[in-house]
Amino acid sequence: MKFLEKENPKDAIIFISIFLITFLSRIPFLGPGYGVDTDGWRVIRAGRWIAKTGSYHFSRHPGFPFQEFFYSFLWNKSDFILNGFTALFTSIAVLFFALSLKKHGFKQKILPAMIFAFAPVVYIASTTTMDYMWALAFIMIAYYCILSRKYMLSALFFGFAIGCRITSGAMIVPFLVMMLAEKDKKIWLNIILYGIIAGIITTILYISPYFTYGLGMFHFPFGGKPQIIPVLKDFTQNFWGILGTIGILITIIWTVIKISKNKNIYITKIKNVKREYIDSWVATIIIFSILYLDLPHETGYLIPIIPSVIFLAITFINRKAFYVMSILVISSSFVDIGFSGIKKGAIFEDRIEKRESIEKSKKIILFCENNLHKSVIMVKSFLPPIDKILEGNKIKDKNIIFEYLLDPQKSKYYHYLGYKIYYVPEIKRNLTDINFEKLGAKPLNILLESNN
């Protein structure tokens, strides 16, 4: 804990407590499986492939090499251990966020850190094998190092962040803004060295994806078509939670009223917060919001904005309003509201979904073992759990193959080999662009609907 060596005993206890509260609060939710998002399962599958073959195989485009190589040493460990590493990285992220609060001169540390730790999207992401919190941990360490003027060390961790998630590279803009805040004669030399070091680390980590897939590693979709209602609904329910969103709206209204009464008021004045730091927070929010809206699939893409949102909130929001916002955001992970009244919070709903996904996958496997032979089954998001349970996507003695989905060409190939093709009825619900009948596929006679 070298970063705490210069801290007074009281602050050291606070920081250690923040770390422990964050980590220990994850332990009851570290299973089963690797999360509702199938990408969390894919990274373990990639780790298994690397370990067994000795060759690189990415979990999905463009590659997440830091995680994939890390998990190649541990892929066969328990869910608790594999998800536990994400909980550990989350605790590190929250710790360095708290250390950065002190570096900025903010008196409040515990409450802002708890908002970060217990925002529903962070809480859920920190109990899976997804890459979001790994990348953010390295980003927060790099951020703290910039505040401490340890630019080369920051560049090292920034490279690790990009190795966890390539979009972390967008943080170069906020980081450069922060570095330019220091009116140092050597600042441009430091910036050049920063780019070189971060570039070297990134190149080393991504050299395997490039040599394996070439430029094909970048073949992922661009240009989503965000629809305002679904985006707002997803953001409200899955990012801050409904209670949390209400708290943020109350805070915004409260702040606007305060400013309208006195246009010259600065609700909170923090001497050590330079204008460039505020600009970097705003830049972070804008950049990652644009990235999210380009591919509005998952609110996890917006996780990097959370520290910046909290920094801005502490800087400009009335203390009482901040308390209200904090309580509502933190509460929404445990209890929330809906049209039917009070309901389970996001972390409990997520645990239910994880269990259902595992049970449904087991049910599909058992049904196919008992009823099918020489068949291909399209299972979509059930494929990663099935692959983990079987340690492969086949039931060999029955000649049964599980596929994510099939295109017409692959469907013809399987028909040519004499396979019957089926699909799990539940996956058809959101696939209006696929004609299963034209693929020669029949529905499995299996009921997977939840009783909850």
N, C-alpha and C positions, 0 to 999 in steps of 0.2 A: 504493500500500500504506500508506495513512495509519494504518490500525489497527496497523501494525507499527513506526511511527515511534518510539514510546516503549519498544519492546522492546530488551533488550540483544542484542548481536550473536549470542550463542549461541542465544537463543530465536528470534530472527528466522530464523536458519538452519533451526531445527527446524520452524517454521511453513511456511516456503517449501518445505522438503523434503516435508512432509506433503501440501501442495497438489500438488506435482509428481508424487509417487509415486501419488497418487490419479488424477490426470489421465492420466499416461503409461500406467498399468496398464490403462486402458480402450481405448487406441488399437487393439490387435489385435482387439478384439471389436465395433467400431463398424459392423458390417455382416455379412451383406447384409440389406437391408430395414430395417424399423423395429421389429422385435421380434416375438415370438410372439403377444403380446396385440394383437388387431386394433385396439384403441383407439389405439395408437400410429400406425397407418396412417390412421385416420380424422382425426386432427388435421392431418395433412399434406393430406388431401383437403379439409378445411375451409379450410385456408390457400390452396389452389389456387382454390377457389370464390370466396373473398373477393378474391383478386388478379385473377381474370378477370372477375368480375361487378361488383365494387365494392360489393357488398351482403354483409351478415353472414350466415354460415351456420355453425351450430355442429357440432362433431364428434360430440357426443352430449349428452343431457340432463345437467345443466342449462346446459351451456356452460362452456368453459374459455378465456375470452376472452384472457387474457394470452398464452397459448401460440398460440392460433389466429391472433391478429393478428400476433404475432411471426413465425410461420412463413409468413404471407401474403407476406412480403417475400423468403422464401428457399425456397419450396416446391419449386422446380425445381432446387435444388442437389443434390449427391451425398448418398448415405446417410451417408457419412463425416462430412460437414459437419453435416447435420441431427441425427444422433445425437451428434455431437461437442459440440453446445451442451448437451445433457443431461449429458455427462461434465464439462463446464465447471461447470455448476451444482452437480453432485455434489461437485466439488473445493472449491467455495466453501462448501458446507454442511459438509464435513469440516473445512475451515480454521477456520470460525467456531465449530464444536464444540470444536476444540483451543484456540482463544482463550478460549472460555468455561471450559474446564477450568482454565486459568491464573487466570482471574478468580475462580473459586471457591476457588482456593488448592491445587488438586491438583498434586502434583509430577509424576505420570505424565501424559504427553501423547501420546507416539508410539504406544504400544500401544493405549490406548483409541481413538485416532483410526483406527488400522488395523482394529480390530474393526468400527467404524462403516463404514469404506470397503469392507471385504472381506466383510461379512456377505452371504451369497449373494443375498438378496432385493434388497439395495442394489446389489451389483455388476451383477446382471442389469438392474435398472431403469435404471441409469446408462448403459447402452449402447443404449438405445432412445429413441424420442421421447415416451415416456410422461411424464405430468405430475408424478409423485410427487416426484422429486428437485428439480424446479423449485420446487415449493411448499415443500419442506423446506429448501432453500437460503435462501429468504426468511424462513422461520420461525426458522432458526438465527441469521440476521443480526438479526432482531427480538429474539430471546432475548438475544443479546450486548449489544444496545443497552439493554435493560432493566437488565442487570447493570451497565452503564456509566451508568445513570440518564439516558440520552438517549431519553426516552419518546416525544417527537414523531417522532423519526427511526425509532424502533421501530414506531410506528403506521403510518408510511408503508410500511415493508417488510411489515408484517403485512397491509396492504391488498393488496399485490402477491401475497402468499401465497394469499389468498382468491381473487384473480383467476386464479391458476393452478389452484386446486382448492378448491371452495367449502367442503368439510368442514374445511379449515384454520381456518375460523372458530371451530371448537370449542376452539382454543388460547387463546381469550379467557379461559377460566376459569383455566388454569394461569398465564397472564400476569398476571391480576388478583391472584392469590394472591402472585405474586412482587413485584408493585408494593406490595401492602399490607405486605410485609415491611419496607419502608422507613418508619420512623415519622416521616414528613415532614408538616408542617402543611399543605402544599399538595398532598398526595397525591390527595385527592378531586377537586381541580381538574385535576390531571394525568390522572386516570382519565377524567374527562368529556372533556377535550381529546383523549385517546387514542382514545376511542370515536368522536368526531366525525371526526377525521382518517382513521382506518381505515374508517369508514362512507362518507366522501366518496370515497376511492379505490375502494372496493368498488362503490359506485354508478356511478361513471364507467366502470369496467370492465364491469359487467353491464348497462349501459343498452342496449347493442346486442342482447344476447340477449332482454331484456324487450320492447323495441319490435318485435323480429322475431317472437317466439313468445308474448308475453304470459305469463300464469301457466302456460301449457302447458310452459314451460321446466322446470318442476318435476315434470312427469309421468314420474317414474321409479319403479320398484318399491320399496316399503317392506315391512319385515317378512319377512325370510327365515326359513327353518326350519333352523337349524344342526343337523347330526347330528354327535355328538361324535367318532365314529371318523374320518369324512372330514376334519373340521376339524383334528383332531390330526395326521392323516397329512399333510395339506397344510402345516400349520405346521411339522412336523418336517422334511419333505423340502425345502420351497421357501423357508422363512424363514431358519432358522439352518443348515440342512443336518443330516443325521443325526449326523455327528461333532460339529457345533456344539451340537446338542441334548444329546448325551451330556455334553459339556463343561459345559453349564449345569446339568444334573442333578447331576453330580459336585460342582460348586461349591456348589449349594444344600445337598446332603447334608453336605458338608464344613463349611459355615457353621453348620448346625443342630447338628452334633456339637460344634463349638467353643463355641457359645452355651450348649448344655446342660451343658457342663463348668463354665462360669462365666457365670451369668446376668447379671452386671453388666458383662461385657466389651463394649467397642466395638471391633470388629476393626480399624477404621481411624478415627481421630479427625481430622476436618478442621475447624479453627477457623472458617473463613470460610463454611462451609455452614450456613445458617440453617434452622431447622425449616420455615419457609414454603417454602423451595426444595425440600426433600424432599417436602413436601405437593404441590407443583406437579408434581413428577415422577410421584408416585403418581396424581394426578388425570389426567395425560396418558395414562398406561397404561390407567386405567379407562375414560376417555371413548372412546379410539380402539378399545379392545377391544369395547366395547358397539356402536360403529358397525360394526365388522367382523362381529360376530356377528349383527347385524340383516340384513346382506347378505353372507354368508360366501362370496363368489365368488372373491376374490383376496387373497392374503396381502399384496400391495402396500398394501392399505388400512391395514395395521398399521405401515408404515414409520415414521410419526412417533413411535412409542414407543421406537425404538432408542436415541436419545440419552439418554432418561430411564432406560432399563434400564441403560445403561453408567454413567451418573452414580450410580445406586443401587449398582451392583456395586462401583465404586471406593470408595464411602463405607463400605460395610458388609462387604466380603468380604476375607478373608485374602489377602495379596499372592501367596503361592504358588498358591492356588486360582485367583486371577484370571489368573495366567500360564497355567495349564492351560486354563482356559476360553478365553482369547485365542487360544492356538495352535490349538485344535480348531475354533473358529468360523472363523478365517481360513483354515485348511487346507481346510475343507469346500467352499470355492469352487473349489478346484483338484483335490481328490481326496476321495472320500467312500466310505462302505461301504453295502452292501446285503445281501440274502439270498445273492447269488452271490459275495460277497466285495468286494474293492476295485473301485471303479468311477470313471469320470470325475467330476470335480467339477461343480457346478451351472453355472458359466460356460461350460464346454466342452459340456455337454449342451444348454444354451440355444443355442449357436452352431449345433449340428447341427440343432436344431429350426427355426431361422431359415432355414437353407439348404434344408431339406426343404420348408418352406412355399412358398418362392419357386419351387423346381423343380416342385412339384405344381401350383402356379397356372399356370406356363408350359405344363405338360403338358395341363391342362384347356383352355386357350386353343387350343393346337395341335390337339387332338382335335376341338374344336368347329368350328374353321376348316375342317378336312378332311372332316368327316362330317355337319355339320348346316346347316340353312338355316331361317330364320324360326322360331326356337326361343327359349324362355326356360329358363334353367338355374338352379336353386337351388343355391347354392354355400356358403352360410353364411359361416364364417370365412375362406374363400378370397376373398371379395368384395373386401376392401380391397387385397390384393396384386394381384388381377386389375385392379381399378380403376386402380391406380398404373401397372401395366405398359401398359395400354391408354389411360391418361389419360381414363378414362371407363369405364362398365360395358357398353359395346356394341362389337360387331364390325359396323360399319355396312354394309359391302358384302355381308355375309352375313345381315343382319337378325337378329342374335343378341343377346339381352339376358341379362345376368347379374343375378340377384336374390339377396339374402340368404336370404329365405324368402318364401313366398306364403301369404296367408290365403285362405279359400274365395272371398271376393268378388273379389279380384284375380285369382285363378286362373280364375274364370268370365269375367272381362273379357278375359284373354289368349286363352282358348279362343274367345270370340266373335270376336276379331280374326283368328282362324285360326292362332294360334301353337301349336306343340307344346311341351309342358312336360316337363322332365327334372330330375333331381336327381343330384348326385354321391353315389354309394353310401356313401362314407366318412362323410358328415354324418349318416346315418340312425342311426348307432350310439348317440348320446346324445339322440335326439329321439323318445322313446317316446310323447309326447303328440301327435305329428303323424301323421296318416294320409295318406301320400303317394298311395296309391291313390285315395282319395276326392277328392284334388285333381286327379286325372287325370294324375299325373306318373309318368314311367317312369325307371328308373335308366339313367345313362350307362354304356355298355359300355366302361368304362375302369378300369384297375387303378392305384391310387395308393399302395398299401401300401409302406411303407419296407422296404428290404432290410437295414437296419441292425439 
